[in-house]
Amino acid sequence: MKIFLYILQNRNSKYYIGITKLSVDARLARHNKGDVYATRFGRPWKIVCTEEFDGYVEARVREKQIKSWHGGNAFRKFVARAAGSSNGRTPPFGGGYEGPNPSPAALAGSK
């Protein structure tokens, strides 16, 4: 039986971490409908990250590990990596602000 770990985020940047044997989309629908008490007041939610496991025990161990990071730097790094964010450290697609007076090397690299 496949078990899914998922992380949800709402528009206030609150996170919810859970596991389910349902499809992640079906579980998200239940969260957004208000069927889950823990997430009822933070709607709407979106999926940030999912992981798939073969058994409940492995999924629960991973859930507890991630929840132990919750609110900490490790959790923020994990979510940023899962979302594909570079956390503003690199410009997207080679673009970016080169400053008011870019160097000749910066100008040569942007062509």
N, C-alpha and C positions, 0 to 999 in steps of 0.2 A: 504494500500500500504506500503510495506517495504522500508525503507530508510536506507542507510548504511553510517556511518561515517568511514573514513579510514585515516590512516597516512602512507605516503610513505617516503622512505629514499633512497638516491642515494649513490654512492661510495665515494662521498666527505662529507658524513655525513650531508647533507642538508635534511631538512624535508619539506613535503607538507601535509597539512591537508585539507580534503575536504569531501563533502557529495554527494551521488548519489542515484538515483532510479534504476540505472543499477546494474548488478551484479558487485561485486568488481573486479573480474578477467577481465570482459569486460572493466571496467573503467581503470584498470591498463594497458591493451593493448593499449587503446587510449593515455594514458600518454606516454608510451614507443614508440608509433608510431610518436609522435610529434604533435598530433592533439590538444593538450592543450598548449596554449601559455605560461602559467606560468611555465610549467615543461619541455618545449621543449629543453632547453639548459643543463639540468642536467641528461639526460638519461644515462644509464638505471636506472629505479626505481624499488624498491621492496616493498612489503606490510609489514609493521611493526605491525600494529594493526588495527582491525576492531571492530565496535560496530553496532548493529542493533536496529532500532527504528520503531515504528508503524506509526509515522507521521513526516512530514517535520519540524514542529515547534520544537518538542523535539530534533530532530537531529541538527537543527540549533543552539539551545541554547547550546547544548553540544559542538558543533564545536567552537562557540564563547568562551566558557569557556576554552577549550584546547588551542585555539589560544592566549588567554590572558596570558597563561603560557609560550608561545613559547620563547625559549632562556633562560628561567629561570630554577631554580633548580626543581620546581614542574614538569615542562615538562620533564626534564631529568629523574626524578624518575618514572614518568608515563610511558615513553617509555621503560625504563629498566625493569619495572615490566611487561609490555605488552610483551616484547621480552623474558621474563623468565630469565633475567640476575640477578645475585646477585651482580653485579658491582665489582667482584673480591674479595668480602669479605669472601666468603666461597669457599673451594676447590671443584671442580666438582667431583661427584661420590666418595667422600671419599679420593681422591688423593690429592696431593699437595706437595709442597716443604717443607721439615721439617727442613731445615737449614743444615749447615755444621756439627753441633754437636748436633743431636736431643736428647732430654731428654729421660730417660727410659719410662716415661709415653707416650710420643709421639710414641716411638717404639712399645710399647705394643698395642696402639690404631690402629696402621697401619697393624697389623697382622690379 
